[in-house]
Amino acid sequence: MSKEEYLALAAERYEALEGLKKHEDFYSYEAEFDKIWTALGRQILENTVSQVPKNHRKKTSSGPGTER
């Protein structure tokens, strides 16, 4: 992941972070903040590790580990 890709992902969340100012109490502010950052962190992690498969239950194809 390049710096530009990271900044683009962060820029997508900027409006949501600015919207946090409307919360009246700290609990709702913190809960919404946590949702935003968790989603951003997950997206960054997935982009840096690899693409998520369409079917997460399907095993990847690999050869046999040992000969018998």
PyMOL CGO cylinders between C-alpha atoms (Angstrom):
from pymol import cmd
from pymol.cgo import CYLINDER

trace = [
    CYLINDER, 0.00, 0.00, 0.00, 1.38, 3.34, -0.97, 0.3, 1, 1, 1, 1, 1, 1,
    CYLINDER, 1.38, 3.34, -0.97, 1.16, 6.56, 1.00, 0.3, 1, 1, 1, 1, 1, 1,
    CYLINDER, 1.16, 6.56, 1.00, -1.34, 7.94, -1.52, 0.3, 1, 1, 1, 1, 1, 1,
    CYLINDER, -1.34, 7.94, -1.52, -3.61, 4.91, -1.10, 0.3, 1, 1, 1, 1, 1, 1,
    CYLINDER, -3.61, 4.91, -1.10, -3.47, 5.25, 2.68, 0.3, 1, 1, 1, 1, 1, 1,
    CYLINDER, -3.47, 5.25, 2.68, -4.28, 8.95, 2.53, 0.3, 1, 1, 1, 1, 1, 1,
    CYLINDER, -4.28, 8.95, 2.53, -7.19, 8.27, 0.17, 0.3, 1, 1, 1, 1, 1, 1,
    CYLINDER, -7.19, 8.27, 0.17, -8.66, 5.76, 2.62, 0.3, 1, 1, 1, 1, 1, 1,
    CYLINDER, -8.66, 5.76, 2.62, -8.21, 8.18, 5.52, 0.3, 1, 1, 1, 1, 1, 1,
    CYLINDER, -8.21, 8.18, 5.52, -9.77, 11.01, 3.49, 0.3, 1, 1, 1, 1, 1, 1,
    CYLINDER, -9.77, 11.01, 3.49, -12.88, 8.86, 2.94, 0.3, 1, 1, 1, 1, 1, 1,
    CYLINDER, -12.88, 8.86, 2.94, -13.37, 8.75, 6.72, 0.3, 1, 1, 1, 1, 1, 1,
    CYLINDER, -13.37, 8.75, 6.72, -12.73, 12.46, 7.32, 0.3, 1, 1, 1, 1, 1, 1,
    CYLINDER, -12.73, 12.46, 7.32, -16.38, 13.51, 6.96, 0.3, 1, 1, 1, 1, 1, 1,
    CYLINDER, -16.38, 13.51, 6.96, -17.46, 10.82, 9.42, 0.3, 1, 1, 1, 1, 1, 1,
    CYLINDER, -17.46, 10.82, 9.42, -14.85, 12.02, 11.91, 0.3, 1, 1, 1, 1, 1, 1,
    CYLINDER, -14.85, 12.02, 11.91, -16.03, 15.61, 11.53, 0.3, 1, 1, 1, 1, 1, 1,
    CYLINDER, -16.03, 15.61, 11.53, -19.58, 14.40, 12.14, 0.3, 1, 1, 1, 1, 1, 1,
    CYLINDER, -19.58, 14.40, 12.14, -18.56, 13.26, 15.60, 0.3, 1, 1, 1, 1, 1, 1,
    CYLINDER, -18.56, 13.26, 15.60, -18.86, 16.83, 16.84, 0.3, 1, 1, 1, 1, 1, 1,
    CYLINDER, -18.86, 16.83, 16.84, -22.66, 16.52, 16.86, 0.3, 1, 1, 1, 1, 1, 1,
    CYLINDER, -22.66, 16.52, 16.86, -22.63, 13.95, 19.68, 0.3, 1, 1, 1, 1, 1, 1,
    CYLINDER, -22.63, 13.95, 19.68, -23.77, 15.34, 22.99, 0.3, 1, 1, 1, 1, 1, 1,
    CYLINDER, -23.77, 15.34, 22.99, -22.18, 12.83, 25.34, 0.3, 1, 1, 1, 1, 1, 1,
    CYLINDER, -22.18, 12.83, 25.34, -18.78, 11.21, 25.37, 0.3, 1, 1, 1, 1, 1, 1,
    CYLINDER, -18.78, 11.21, 25.37, -20.11, 7.64, 25.32, 0.3, 1, 1, 1, 1, 1, 1,
    CYLINDER, -20.11, 7.64, 25.32, -21.83, 7.99, 21.95, 0.3, 1, 1, 1, 1, 1, 1,
    CYLINDER, -21.83, 7.99, 21.95, -18.83, 9.95, 20.62, 0.3, 1, 1, 1, 1, 1, 1,
    CYLINDER, -18.83, 9.95, 20.62, -16.45, 7.19, 21.67, 0.3, 1, 1, 1, 1, 1, 1,
    CYLINDER, -16.45, 7.19, 21.67, -18.68, 4.41, 20.29, 0.3, 1, 1, 1, 1, 1, 1,
    CYLINDER, -18.68, 4.41, 20.29, -18.94, 6.05, 16.87, 0.3, 1, 1, 1, 1, 1, 1,
    CYLINDER, -18.94, 6.05, 16.87, -15.21, 6.90, 16.86, 0.3, 1, 1, 1, 1, 1, 1,
    CYLINDER, -15.21, 6.90, 16.86, -14.40, 3.26, 17.58, 0.3, 1, 1, 1, 1, 1, 1,
    CYLINDER, -14.40, 3.26, 17.58, -16.58, 2.08, 14.67, 0.3, 1, 1, 1, 1, 1, 1,
    CYLINDER, -16.58, 2.08, 14.67, -14.90, 4.48, 12.24, 0.3, 1, 1, 1, 1, 1, 1,
    CYLINDER, -14.90, 4.48, 12.24, -11.33, 3.61, 13.25, 0.3, 1, 1, 1, 1, 1, 1,
    CYLINDER, -11.33, 3.61, 13.25, -11.99, -0.13, 13.41, 0.3, 1, 1, 1, 1, 1, 1,
    CYLINDER, -11.99, -0.13, 13.41, -13.41, -0.08, 9.88, 0.3, 1, 1, 1, 1, 1, 1,
    CYLINDER, -13.41, -0.08, 9.88, -10.47, 1.99, 8.64, 0.3, 1, 1, 1, 1, 1, 1,
    CYLINDER, -10.47, 1.99, 8.64, -7.95, -0.29, 10.35, 0.3, 1, 1, 1, 1, 1, 1,
    CYLINDER, -7.95, -0.29, 10.35, -9.57, -3.38, 8.88, 0.3, 1, 1, 1, 1, 1, 1,
    CYLINDER, -9.57, -3.38, 8.88, -9.56, -1.91, 5.39, 0.3, 1, 1, 1, 1, 1, 1,
    CYLINDER, -9.56, -1.91, 5.39, -5.89, -0.91, 5.68, 0.3, 1, 1, 1, 1, 1, 1,
    CYLINDER, -5.89, -0.91, 5.68, -4.93, -4.33, 7.05, 0.3, 1, 1, 1, 1, 1, 1,
    CYLINDER, -4.93, -4.33, 7.05, -6.74, -6.14, 4.26, 0.3, 1, 1, 1, 1, 1, 1,
    CYLINDER, -6.74, -6.14, 4.26, -5.11, -3.94, 1.63, 0.3, 1, 1, 1, 1, 1, 1,
    CYLINDER, -5.11, -3.94, 1.63, -1.61, -4.44, 3.03, 0.3, 1, 1, 1, 1, 1, 1,
    CYLINDER, -1.61, -4.44, 3.03, -1.83, -8.20, 3.59, 0.3, 1, 1, 1, 1, 1, 1,
    CYLINDER, -1.83, -8.20, 3.59, -3.81, -9.40, 0.57, 0.3, 1, 1, 1, 1, 1, 1,
    CYLINDER, -3.81, -9.40, 0.57, -7.19, -9.28, -1.06, 0.3, 1, 1, 1, 1, 1, 1,
    CYLINDER, -7.19, -9.28, -1.06, -10.02, -10.97, 0.81, 0.3, 1, 1, 1, 1, 1, 1,
    CYLINDER, -10.02, -10.97, 0.81, -11.42, -13.95, -1.13, 0.3, 1, 1, 1, 1, 1, 1,
    CYLINDER, -11.42, -13.95, -1.13, -15.05, -13.90, -2.23, 0.3, 1, 1, 1, 1, 1, 1,
    CYLINDER, -15.05, -13.90, -2.23, -15.77, -17.09, -0.30, 0.3, 1, 1, 1, 1, 1, 1,
    CYLINDER, -15.77, -17.09, -0.30, -13.87, -16.93, 2.99, 0.3, 1, 1, 1, 1, 1, 1,
    CYLINDER, -13.87, -16.93, 2.99, -14.68, -20.57, 3.78, 0.3, 1, 1, 1, 1, 1, 1,
    CYLINDER, -14.68, -20.57, 3.78, -12.99, -21.95, 0.65, 0.3, 1, 1, 1, 1, 1, 1,
    CYLINDER, -12.99, -21.95, 0.65, -9.52, -23.33, 1.25, 0.3, 1, 1, 1, 1, 1, 1,
    CYLINDER, -9.52, -23.33, 1.25, -6.70, -22.15, -0.93, 0.3, 1, 1, 1, 1, 1, 1,
    CYLINDER, -6.70, -22.15, -0.93, -5.20, -24.66, -3.31, 0.3, 1, 1, 1, 1, 1, 1,
    CYLINDER, -5.20, -24.66, -3.31, -1.92, -26.07, -2.12, 0.3, 1, 1, 1, 1, 1, 1,
    CYLINDER, -1.92, -26.07, -2.12, 0.05, -29.20, -2.67, 0.3, 1, 1, 1, 1, 1, 1,
    CYLINDER, 0.05, -29.20, -2.67, 0.31, -32.05, -0.19, 0.3, 1, 1, 1, 1, 1, 1,
    CYLINDER, 0.31, -32.05, -0.19, 2.54, -31.37, 2.79, 0.3, 1, 1, 1, 1, 1, 1,
    CYLINDER, 2.54, -31.37, 2.79, 4.08, -34.82, 3.20, 0.3, 1, 1, 1, 1, 1, 1,
    CYLINDER, 4.08, -34.82, 3.20, 4.64, -37.91, 1.13, 0.3, 1, 1, 1, 1, 1, 1,
    CYLINDER, 4.64, -37.91, 1.13, 3.42, -41.27, 2.43, 0.3, 1, 1, 1, 1, 1, 1,
]
cmd.load_cgo(trace, "trace")
